[in-house]
């Protein structure tokens, strides 16, 4: 009896030590990103939008309606402490920690939970977006809740779980448009798992989700055509990027020096594809749990691919994948749990090594990157221009100058053209005739000239330069500060 107790005690100590090590890995990788990476334009936009008066947010929502829930939470967060980038990044980190707790408390066998938590800890997409002041960590949490609840609905036949899953998917859709891709899951699971007796519940869930998201659909329909141009896919065959994106690069437009994550080596791409193909194929022939998680993972991917083939895409590599963190981790864990111990150990070790290496390389990349050109120009303005000076800003420079302001230093900031002030960070430029009219109006209002910051190669600069002389005060490879007179 004593030997049994000792063995049991050693097992508990080993499990606790493993949990602590996983928690340390989970927190360490994400904390490194929180403090190492430079602010991204999208994050600066989050801060800008959260500080906007409620009365004027409608004009911005007409150009960006996909993250309502996250913007609302950020505004709520601002009631308890001054809003800054670190605070909003910590909000994402909190969502990531809740996601880890969800996996740890999911109704799965202990070994499946342990493997899933370890894989979640090192999944590069989730690591990165757990540190970003955007909605992706929140979406991953809500999709995680829906994943666990949908599993319980099928396995335990719990209608309450289906209701919770439906609500979570709707909230995920209000947090980001990706959430809509998960709405059909109850019907897909009924068909895939041959649960024909439950099709009424599934249909009801899809209908309720659609009804609850009617305001979201309506708001999306208010966006002007120009705000949707980026979604057009002129060459449907290029939608193979949906396959290349998460494999060939760990970041959108990875050749850009300020891309989110650096590209993956070819050997790493091939190894990742091979391992994942084997796991997905095995999951679809495995037990109920692995198949449920597999269908939850594959359904939004297939729908996204169908949208792209139809000429529409809103896919960004790693951002989309980050929202799939929980179903991906649970699918892999449920699958390899049935394999021989030696093979299971090899696969989990390979996946964890790949995740740690990818995240480590990305952390090192961000730590060594030069300051973003617009940020350098905005910092020059902060150091050289007196407070309360009038400043005309174009392109991303508007956000960068805005982010430099505080209680000590503020400028009277005006966007040119005015449309860039409605959604600085992503905007629809006006027609050439309207841009010309706005330039003439700006010059009439400021006959003595004005201080401007933006990009020297932009259409805004060329339009103003065709009318006025320009005296540069600061220039780098991407931004310019100077006087138009």
NUMITOR-442517 format. One line per field, with one value per residue (C-alpha): residue number from 1; residue in one letter; chain; x, y, z. Coordinates in steps of 0.05 Angstrom, whole numbers, padded with zeros to 5 digits. Example, Ala and Ser with C-alpha at 12.3 -4.5 7.8 and 13.67 -1.06 7.14 Angstrom:
i: [1, 2]
aa: [A, S]
ch: [A, A]
c1: [00246, 00273]
c2: [-00090, -00021]
c3: [00156, 00143]
This chain:
i: [1, 2, 3, 4, 5, 6, 7, 8, 9, 10, 11, 12, 13, 14, 15, 16, 17, 18, 19, 20, 21, 22, 23, 24, 25, 26, 27, 28, 29, 30, 31, 32, 33, 34, 35, 36, 37, 38, 39, 40, 41, 42, 43, 44, 45, 46, 47, 48, 49, 50, 51, 52, 53, 54, 55, 56, 57, 58, 59, 60, 61, 62, 63, 64, 65, 66, 67, 68, 69, 70, 71, 72, 73, 74, 75, 76, 77, 78, 79, 80, 81, 82, 83, 84, 85, 86, 87, 88, 89, 90, 91, 92, 93, 94, 95, 96, 97, 98, 99, 100, 101, 102, 103, 104, 105, 106, 107, 108, 109, 110, 111, 112, 113, 114, 115, 116, 117, 118, 119, 120, 121, 122, 123, 124, 125, 126, 127, 128, 129, 130, 131, 132, 133, 134, 135, 136, 137, 138, 139, 140, 141, 142, 143, 144, 145, 146, 147, 148, 149, 150, 151, 152, 153, 154, 155, 156, 157, 158, 159, 160, 161, 162, 163, 164, 165, 166, 167, 168, 169, 170, 171, 172, 173, 174, 175, 176, 177, 178, 179, 180, 181, 182, 183, 184, 185, 186, 187, 188, 189, 190, 191, 192, 193, 194, 195, 196, 197, 198, 199, 200, 201, 202, 203, 204, 205, 206, 207, 208, 209, 210, 211, 212, 213, 214, 215, 216, 217, 218, 219, 220, 221, 222, 223, 224, 225, 226, 227, 228, 229, 230, 231, 232, 233, 234, 235, 236, 237, 238, 239, 240, 241, 242, 243, 244, 245, 246, 247, 248, 249, 250, 251, 252, 253, 254, 255, 256, 257, 258, 259, 260, 261, 262, 263, 264, 265, 266, 267, 268, 269, 270, 271, 272, 273, 274, 275, 276, 277, 278, 279, 280, 281, 282, 283, 284, 285, 286, 287, 288, 289, 290, 291, 292, 293, 294, 295, 296, 297, 298, 299, 300, 301, 302, 303, 304, 305, 306, 307, 308, 309, 310, 311, 312, 313, 314, 315, 316, 317, 318, 319, 320, 321, 322, 323, 324, 325, 326, 327, 328, 329, 330, 331, 332, 333, 334, 335, 336, 337, 338, 339, 340, 341, 342, 343, 344, 345, 346, 347, 348, 349, 350, 351, 352, 353, 354, 355, 356, 357, 358, 359, 360, 361, 362, 363, 364, 365, 366, 367, 368, 369, 370, 371, 372, 373, 374, 375, 376, 377, 378, 379, 380, 381, 382, 383, 384, 385, 386, 387, 388, 389, 390, 391, 392, 393, 394, 395, 396, 397, 398, 399, 400, 401, 402, 403, 404, 405, 406, 407, 408, 409, 410, 411, 412, 413, 414, 415, 416, 417, 418, 419, 420, 421, 422, 423, 424, 425, 426, 427, 428, 429, 430, 431, 432, 433, 434, 435, 436, 437, 438, 439, 440, 441, 442, 443, 444, 445, 446, 447, 448, 449, 450, 451, 452, 453, 454, 455, 456, 457, 458, 459, 460, 461, 462, 463, 464, 465, 466, 467, 468, 469, 470, 471, 472, 473, 474, 475, 476, 477, 478, 479, 480, 481, 482, 483, 484, 485]
aa: [X, X, X, X, X, X, X, X, X, X, X, X, X, X, X, X, X, X, X, X, X, X, X, X, X, X, X, X, X, X, X, X, X, X, X, X, X, X, X, X, X, X, X, X, X, X, X, X, X, X, X, X, X, X, X, X, X, X, X, X, X, X, X, X, X, X, X, X, X, X, X, X, X, X, X, X, X, X, X, X, X, X, X, X, X, X, X, X, X, X, X, X, X, X, X, X, X, X, X, X, X, X, X, X, X, X, X, X, X, X, X, X, X, X, X, X, X, X, X, X, X, X, X, X, X, X, X, X, X, X, X, X, X, X, X, X, X, X, X, X, X, X, X, X, X, X, X, X, X, X, X, X, X, X, X, X, X, X, X, X, X, X, X, X, X, X, X, X, X, X, X, X, X, X, X, X, X, X, X, X, X, X, X, X, X, X, X, X, X, X, X, X, X, X, X, X, X, X, X, X, X, X, X, X, X, X, X, X, X, X, X, X, X, X, X, X, X, X, X, X, X, X, X, X, X, X, X, X, X, X, X, X, X, X, X, X, X, X, X, X, X, X, X, X, X, X, X, X, X, X, X, X, X, X, X, X, X, X, X, X, X, X, X, X, X, X, X, X, X, X, X, X, X, X, X, X, X, X, X, X, X, X, X, X, X, X, X, X, X, X, X, X, X, X, X, X, X, X, X, X, X, X, X, X, X, X, X, X, X, X, X, X, X, X, X, X, X, X, X, X, X, X, X, X, X, X, X, X, X, X, X, X, X, X, X, X, X, X, X, X, X, X, X, X, X, X, X, X, X, X, X, X, X, X, X, X, X, X, X, X, X, X, X, X, X, X, X, X, X, X, X, X, X, X, X, X, X, X, X, X, X, X, X, X, X, X, X, X, X, X, X, X, X, X, X, X, X, X, X, X, X, X, X, X, X, X, X, X, X, X, X, X, X, X, X, X, X, X, X, X, X, X, X, X, X, X, X, X, X, X, X, X, X, X, X, X, X, X, X, X, X, X, X, X, X, X, X, X, X, X, X, X, X, X, X, X, X, X, X, X, X, X, X, X, X, X, X, X, X, X, X, X, X, X, X, X, X, X, X, X, X, X, X, X, X]
ch: [A, A, A, A, A, A, A, A, A, A, A, A, A, A, A, A, A, A, A, A, A, A, A, A, A, A, A, A, A, A, A, A, A, A, A, A, A, A, A, A, A, A, A, A, A, A, A, A, A, A, A, A, A, A, A, A, A, A, A, A, A, A, A, A, A, A, A, A, A, A, A, A, A, A, A, A, A, A, A, A, A, A, A, A, A, A, A, A, A, A, A, A, A, A, A, A, A, A, A, A, A, A, A, A, A, A, A, A, A, A, A, A, A, A, A, A, A, A, A, A, A, A, A, A, A, A, A, A, A, A, A, A, A, A, A, A, A, A, A, A, A, A, A, A, A, A, A, A, A, A, A, A, A, A, A, A, A, A, A, A, A, A, A, A, A, A, A, A, A, A, A, A, A, A, A, A, A, A, A, A, A, A, A, A, A, A, A, A, A, A, A, A, A, A, A, A, A, A, A, A, A, A, A, A, A, A, A, A, A, A, A, A, A, A, A, A, A, A, A, A, A, A, A, A, A, A, A, A, A, A, A, A, A, A, A, A, A, A, A, A, A, A, A, A, A, A, A, A, A, A, A, A, A, A, A, A, A, A, A, A, A, A, A, A, A, A, A, A, A, A, A, A, A, A, A, A, A, A, A, A, A, A, A, A, A, A, A, A, A, A, A, A, A, A, A, A, A, A, A, A, A, A, A, A, A, A, A, A, A, A, A, A, A, A, A, A, A, A, A, A, A, A, A, A, A, A, A, A, A, A, A, A, A, A, A, A, A, A, A, A, A, A, A, A, A, A, A, A, A, A, A, A, A, A, A, A, A, A, A, A, A, A, A, A, A, A, A, A, A, A, A, A, A, A, A, A, A, A, A, A, A, A, A, A, A, A, A, A, A, A, A, A, A, A, A, A, A, A, A, A, A, A, A, A, A, A, A, A, A, A, A, A, A, A, A, A, A, A, A, A, A, A, A, A, A, A, A, A, A, A, A, A, A, A, A, A, A, A, A, A, A, A, A, A, A, A, A, A, A, A, A, A, A, A, A, A, A, A, A, A, A, A, A, A, A, A, A, A, A, A, A, A, A, A, A, A, A, A, A, A, A, A, A, A, A]
c1: [00000, 00057, 00091, 00025, 00018, 00089, 00079, 00015, 00049, 00106, 00056, 00020, 00086, 00107, 00040, 00044, 00115, 00094, 00036, 00083, 00132, 00076, 00049, 00119, 00127, 00057, 00069, 00142, 00132, 00073, 00103, 00165, 00122, 00083, 00146, 00191, 00149, 00138, 00066, 00030, -00015, -00077, -00062, -00055, -00122, -00153, -00129, -00152, -00221, -00230, -00218, -00267, -00331, -00390, -00427, -00376, -00361, -00414, -00373, -00315, -00358, -00382, -00311, -00295, -00352, -00318, -00292, -00350, -00345, -00271, -00277, -00332, -00289, -00231, -00276, -00300, -00228, -00212, -00261, -00215, -00147, -00116, -00117, -00049, -00021, 00005, -00063, -00098, -00044, -00053, -00128, -00110, -00062, -00118, -00162, -00104, -00098, -00173, -00166, -00111, -00155, -00212, -00169, -00144, -00215, -00246, -00280, -00225, -00180, -00122, -00069, -00109, -00116, -00042, -00020, -00071, -00048, 00025, 00009, -00032, 00026, 00073, 00025, 00059, -00003, -00036, 00029, 00035, -00037, -00041, 00005, -00031, -00081, -00133, -00191, -00159, -00144, -00216, -00242, -00197, -00227, -00299, -00287, -00253, -00315, -00359, -00312, -00317, -00392, -00405, -00365, -00408, -00471, -00454, -00423, -00465, -00528, -00532, -00579, -00551, -00482, -00511, -00542, -00476, -00439, -00489, -00481, -00405, -00404, -00448, -00403, -00343, -00376, -00386, -00313, -00290, -00323, -00286, -00338, -00392, -00354, -00370, -00446, -00460, -00421, -00482, -00511, -00443, -00432, -00500, -00486, -00414, -00427, -00492, -00534, -00597, -00643, -00613, -00620, -00677, -00632, -00576, -00622, -00650, -00579, -00559, -00624, -00616, -00544, -00565, -00621, -00577, -00525, -00575, -00549, -00478, -00500, -00537, -00477, -00431, -00479, -00471, -00398, -00386, -00364, -00294, -00285, -00295, -00247, -00192, -00237, -00241, -00203, -00192, -00156, -00191, -00132, -00089, -00133, -00081, -00050, -00101, -00056, 00010, -00004, 00002, 00055, 00101, 00100, 00082, 00055, 00018, 00065, 00126, 00173, 00154, 00207, 00154, 00113, 00082, 00124, 00183, 00177, 00188, 00247, 00226, 00246, 00202, 00144, 00150, 00156, 00096, 00053, 00071, 00058, -00008, -00033, -00019, -00054, -00116, -00123, -00116, -00165, -00220, -00213, -00205, -00253, -00313, -00275, -00219, -00270, -00313, -00253, -00230, -00296, -00297, -00227, -00240, -00310, -00289, -00228, -00270, -00320, -00264, -00236, -00305, -00312, -00244, -00261, -00324, -00282, -00283, -00230, -00218, -00163, -00098, -00047, -00036, -00093, -00145, -00105, -00099, -00174, -00171, -00122, -00168, -00200, -00131, -00098, -00154, -00157, -00083, -00083, -00144, -00112, -00042, -00070, -00091, -00023, 00034, 00071, 00136, 00104, 00061, 00124, 00160, 00102, 00088, 00163, 00168, 00107, 00130, 00200, 00173, 00128, 00183, 00232, 00182, 00162, 00235, 00257, 00199, 00215, 00288, 00265, 00222, 00275, 00325, 00279, 00292, 00240, 00182, 00194, 00129, 00143, 00212, 00180, 00126, 00179, 00216, 00152, 00143, 00214, 00215, 00145, 00115, 00051, -00014, 00017, -00029, -00006, -00033, -00021, -00031, -00029, -00005, 00031, -00036, -00039, 00034, 00029, -00036, -00001, 00055, 00006, -00004, -00022, 00043, 00046, -00012, -00021, -00081, -00082, -00119, -00122, -00112, -00152, -00208, -00229, -00164, -00187, -00249, -00208, -00134, -00098, -00143, -00182, -00214, -00179, -00225, -00229, -00176, -00225, -00246, -00173, -00158, -00218, -00195, -00125, -00152, -00195, -00136, -00092, -00147, -00156, -00081, -00054, 00011, 00027, 00023, 00066, 00055, 00076, 00066, 00099, 00136, 00115, 00041, -00014, -00028, 00043, 00042, -00025, 00000, 00069, 00036, 00008, 00059, 00133, 00159, 00213, 00233, 00251, 00258, 00262, 00275, 00260, 00186, 00164, 00173, 00160, 00162, 00128, 00083, 00085]
c2: [00000, 00046, 00033, 00048, 00114, 00133, 00118, 00158, 00216, 00216, 00216, 00277, 00313, 00298, 00322, 00386, 00398, 00387, 00436, 00488, 00479, 00486, 00548, 00578, 00564, 00592, 00656, 00665, 00664, 00711, 00759, 00765, 00788, 00836, 00874, 00863, 00879, 00949, 00974, 00953, 01001, 00959, 00964, 01040, 01042, 01004, 01057, 01113, 01083, 01069, 01143, 01168, 01201, 01155, 01207, 01202, 01128, 01112, 01141, 01096, 01033, 01043, 01027, 00975, 00936, 00870, 00880, 00911, 00867, 00878, 00954, 00952, 00913, 00960, 01019, 00983, 00968, 01042, 01057, 01023, 01047, 01096, 01066, 01051, 00998, 00955, 00953, 00929, 00878, 00852, 00845, 00799, 00762, 00753, 00722, 00675, 00653, 00640, 00598, 00557, 00548, 00526, 00472, 00450, 00443, 00412, 00344, 00304, 00250, 00279, 00261, 00293, 00357, 00358, 00349, 00400, 00451, 00440, 00448, 00511, 00539, 00535, 00547, 00606, 00641, 00640, 00660, 00721, 00746, 00736, 00796, 00841, 00895, 00867, 00819, 00753, 00727, 00742, 00705, 00645, 00643, 00646, 00594, 00551, 00555, 00537, 00478, 00448, 00459, 00429, 00367, 00361, 00370, 00311, 00266, 00282, 00302, 00367, 00420, 00470, 00459, 00472, 00537, 00558, 00541, 00581, 00642, 00636, 00633, 00695, 00733, 00710, 00738, 00805, 00803, 00788, 00769, 00702, 00680, 00676, 00618, 00575, 00585, 00522, 00476, 00444, 00421, 00398, 00357, 00325, 00303, 00283, 00245, 00214, 00244, 00248, 00251, 00319, 00356, 00399, 00423, 00437, 00476, 00516, 00534, 00559, 00599, 00630, 00648, 00681, 00720, 00744, 00769, 00807, 00874, 00852, 00834, 00900, 00940, 00904, 00922, 00996, 00995, 01034, 00994, 01024, 00994, 00924, 00929, 00893, 00831, 00823, 00763, 00776, 00710, 00654, 00607, 00652, 00628, 00573, 00625, 00597, 00536, 00572, 00625, 00586, 00540, 00584, 00644, 00660, 00729, 00768, 00796, 00767, 00800, 00867, 00886, 00902, 00839, 00807, 00744, 00721, 00669, 00595, 00556, 00507, 00446, 00470, 00481, 00410, 00379, 00418, 00398, 00325, 00321, 00358, 00317, 00253, 00278, 00305, 00240, 00199, 00244, 00232, 00157, 00162, 00163, 00210, 00264, 00271, 00271, 00325, 00370, 00355, 00377, 00439, 00455, 00440, 00471, 00545, 00531, 00500, 00558, 00608, 00573, 00573, 00648, 00658, 00615, 00657, 00720, 00744, 00735, 00763, 00714, 00736, 00682, 00668, 00715, 00665, 00605, 00637, 00633, 00557, 00546, 00505, 00458, 00447, 00431, 00385, 00349, 00335, 00314, 00268, 00236, 00223, 00199, 00134, 00123, 00081, 00117, 00122, 00151, 00198, 00223, 00235, 00274, 00317, 00332, 00351, 00396, 00430, 00439, 00471, 00517, 00539, 00550, 00590, 00633, 00642, 00664, 00712, 00742, 00751, 00782, 00833, 00850, 00866, 00905, 00979, 01030, 01036, 01098, 01132, 01123, 01156, 01214, 01221, 01219, 01275, 01316, 01303, 01327, 01387, 01416, 01456, 01432, 01458, 01466, 01452, 01390, 01359, 01284, 01233, 01158, 01119, 01181, 01204, 01145, 01150, 01224, 01211, 01156, 01205, 01252, 01254, 01303, 01341, 01345, 01350, 01378, 01400, 01340, 01341, 01285, 01298, 01274, 01276, 01204, 01180, 01212, 01167, 01104, 01119, 01054, 01031, 01078, 01089, 01145, 01194, 01203, 01247, 01304, 01303, 01299, 01360, 01397, 01381, 01405, 01471, 01479, 01464, 01516, 01569, 01557, 01561, 01615, 01621, 01547, 01486, 01432, 01363, 01292, 01232, 01193, 01231, 01182, 01186, 01216, 01266, 01293, 01298, 01335, 01386, 01392, 01410, 01472, 01493, 01491, 01441, 01451, 01383, 01381, 01306, 01248, 01173, 01115, 01117, 01183, 01258, 01319, 01389, 01455, 01467, 01541]
c3: [00000, 00016, -00051, -00087, -00049, -00065, -00138, -00138, -00103, -00154, -00211, -00182, -00172, -00244, -00270, -00230, -00253, -00325, -00316, -00287, -00345, -00396, -00361, -00361, -00435, -00449, -00411, -00430, -00505, -00503, -00453, -00497, -00556, -00512, -00493, -00553, -00615, -00640, -00644, -00708, -00746, -00730, -00656, -00660, -00695, -00637, -00588, -00634, -00643, -00569, -00553, -00605, -00579, -00586, -00628, -00685, -00686, -00738, -00795, -00775, -00767, -00839, -00860, -00806, -00775, -00760, -00688, -00651, -00589, -00581, -00589, -00536, -00488, -00498, -00482, -00420, -00400, -00407, -00350, -00300, -00322, -00372, -00441, -00473, -00518, -00462, -00428, -00491, -00505, -00434, -00449, -00506, -00461, -00410, -00465, -00482, -00410, -00406, -00470, -00436, -00375, -00421, -00452, -00384, -00357, -00420, -00410, -00443, -00415, -00374, -00425, -00482, -00441, -00425, -00497, -00523, -00472, -00491, -00565, -00552, -00512, -00572, -00630, -00665, -00691, -00622, -00589, -00633, -00631, -00556, -00553, -00602, -00585, -00633, -00630, -00650, -00580, -00560, -00622, -00607, -00536, -00560, -00615, -00562, -00519, -00579, -00595, -00525, -00523, -00592, -00570, -00508, -00549, -00594, -00542, -00480, -00519, -00480, -00508, -00460, -00491, -00560, -00535, -00504, -00569, -00610, -00565, -00567, -00643, -00648, -00599, -00640, -00702, -00668, -00647, -00719, -00784, -00782, -00730, -00784, -00816, -00755, -00757, -00800, -00753, -00718, -00784, -00809, -00746, -00750, -00821, -00810, -00745, -00771, -00715, -00758, -00697, -00679, -00744, -00716, -00659, -00709, -00756, -00698, -00676, -00745, -00751, -00682, -00696, -00761, -00728, -00671, -00721, -00764, -00736, -00755, -00826, -00832, -00808, -00857, -00913, -00896, -00917, -00982, -01043, -01038, -00968, -00997, -01056, -01018, -01014, -01090, -01116, -01191, -01202, -01164, -01176, -01131, -01074, -01068, -01021, -00972, -00971, -00980, -00928, -00863, -00892, -00933, -00888, -00817, -00834, -00887, -00940, -00906, -00955, -00925, -00873, -00821, -00832, -00771, -00773, -00816, -00871, -00856, -00887, -00942, -00901, -00844, -00892, -00920, -00851, -00825, -00885, -00878, -00804, -00808, -00867, -00829, -00767, -00803, -00843, -00779, -00741, -00792, -00781, -00706, -00648, -00643, -00605, -00657, -00714, -00681, -00671, -00742, -00773, -00729, -00756, -00829, -00838, -00833, -00876, -00932, -00928, -00932, -00993, -01025, -01014, -01047, -01107, -01114, -01119, -01046, -00993, -00924, -00907, -00875, -00859, -00785, -00764, -00786, -00761, -00692, -00683, -00694, -00637, -00593, -00644, -00675, -00609, -00586, -00653, -00653, -00580, -00588, -00649, -00624, -00557, -00592, -00624, -00596, -00539, -00577, -00640, -00598, -00562, -00628, -00661, -00600, -00593, -00666, -00664, -00600, -00627, -00691, -00650, -00603, -00661, -00702, -00643, -00621, -00691, -00694, -00626, -00647, -00712, -00678, -00627, -00682, -00730, -00743, -00721, -00770, -00816, -00799, -00725, -00733, -00769, -00715, -00661, -00697, -00697, -00623, -00609, -00656, -00661, -00603, -00572, -00601, -00670, -00729, -00768, -00832, -00835, -00890, -00892, -00830, -00806, -00778, -00730, -00711, -00692, -00655, -00614, -00595, -00561, -00485, -00431, -00442, -00517, -00566, -00636, -00675, -00722, -00788, -00839, -00913, -00948, -00898, -00913, -00880, -00815, -00815, -00810, -00804, -00815, -00870, -00914, -00982, -01019, -01055, -01130, -01161, -01171, -01097, -01075, -01118, -01089, -01017, -01034, -01060, -00998, -00952, -00986, -00982, -00907, -00895, -00942, -00902, -00912, -00866, -00835, -00866, -00851, -00896, -00953, -01007, -01060, -01044, -01086, -01030, -01033, -01110, -01108, -01057, -01090, -01157, -01123, -01070, -01056, -01005, -00953, -00921, -00847, -00840, -00888, -00885, -00931, -00918, -00889, -00897, -00853, -00881, -00897, -00957, -00976]
